[in-house]
Amino acid sequence: MSTLHLLPGAISELFAQAMHTRQLSLADRYGLQAAILDDQLSADERASIDRLLRSVRRRQVKISDDVSTLRLG
């Protein structure tokens, strides 16, 4: 089984992007899944994930089937 290593600041960046766009992309969801499975998350990172999931449940952030919410150009 391979070891998963998240990029430093990845959770806070994902949280900030989702709060800005009010969307959670497919790539974001895979990133969250990987983060949740990581045993090395800090309390702040876990709290950010909890806040993000709570925002989805309250329909403040929508689930998008787009691969990315980034817009180029």
Protein Blocks (a to p, Z undefined) as FASTA:
>chain_A
ZZddddehklmmmmmmmmmnopacfklmmmmmmmmmpmkbcfklmmmmmmmmmmmmnopa
ccdfbfbfcdgZZ
